């Protein structure tokens, strides 16, 4: 698991995040199952989103990446989206 910040140390934010997003479009957050699912696992589009808004801090983001690494393929990239432009955190499993 790797974490990359868009800002240098001392200029990073640890709060004010919107949620976690997967820009590849291959994985969707299932609100019903509370996990990321692939396109072929989708039952209907009413229960999915491309962003998981339950996570609010970098510490929680790291914890969830470790949890997701058990069932996600290696190299999957997630972006922890900040409310402010340029302060995103990128996590790669």
C-alpha positions in Angstrom: 0.0 0.0 0.0 1.4 3.4 -1.0 0.2 6.9 -0.1 1.1 10.0 -2.2 0.2 13.5 -1.2 -0.4 16.3 -3.7 1.2 18.8 -1.2 4.6 18.8 0.6 4.9 18.1 4.3 3.7 21.1 6.3 1.1 22.1 3.7 -1.1 19.0 3.9 -4.6 18.8 5.1 -5.8 16.0 7.4 -9.4 16.9 7.3 -11.9 18.7 5.0 -12.3 15.7 2.6 -15.3 14.8 0.5 -14.7 11.0 0.2 -12.8 8.3 -1.7 -13.2 7.9 -5.4 -12.0 5.4 -8.0 -11.4 7.3 -11.2 -10.9 4.1 -13.3 -14.7 3.6 -13.6 -14.2 -0.1 -13.0 -15.1 -0.1 -9.3 -18.2 1.4 -7.7 -19.1 1.9 -4.0 -22.1 -0.3 -3.1 -24.1 1.5 -0.5 -26.0 -1.7 0.2 -23.0 -4.0 0.6 -20.7 -1.3 2.0 -17.8 -2.3 -0.2 -16.3 -1.6 -3.7 -17.7 -3.9 -6.4 -16.8 -4.4 -10.1 -19.1 -3.5 -13.0 -20.0 -7.2 -13.5 -21.2 -7.5 -9.8 -23.7 -4.6 -10.1 -27.3 -5.6 -9.5 -28.9 -2.2 -10.2 -27.7 1.3 -10.4 -29.8 2.7 -7.5 -27.4 1.3 -4.8 -24.0 2.4 -6.2 -21.9 5.6 -6.3 -18.4 6.4 -7.6 -17.5 8.0 -4.3 -17.5 6.6 -0.7 -18.3 9.6 1.5 -18.1 7.7 4.8 -14.4 8.4 5.3 -13.4 11.8 6.6 -9.7 11.7 7.7 -6.4 10.5 6.2 -6.0 8.1 9.1 -9.3 6.5 8.3 -8.4 6.4 4.6 -5.2 4.5 5.3 -7.1 2.0 7.5 -9.7 1.4 4.8 -7.0 0.9 2.2 -5.5 -1.9 4.3 -9.0 -3.4 4.6 -9.8 -3.2 0.9 -6.4 -4.6 -0.1 -7.7 -8.1 1.0 -10.1 -8.3 -1.9 -9.0 -5.6 -4.5 -6.3 -6.4 -7.1 -2.9 -4.9 -6.6 -2.3 -1.6 -8.3 -5.8 -0.3 -7.8 -5.7 3.4 -7.2 -8.1 5.4 -5.0 -8.2 9.2 -4.6 -9.1 10.8 -1.3 -10.8 13.9 -2.6 -10.2 17.2 -0.7 -12.7 20.0 -0.6 -9.8 22.2 -1.7 -8.1 21.9 -5.1 -4.6 20.4 -5.0 -4.9 18.8 -1.6 -6.0 15.3 -2.6 -4.3 12.1 -1.3 -3.7 9.2 -3.6 -3.6 5.6 -2.3 -2.5 2.6 -4.3 -3.1 -0.9 -3.0 
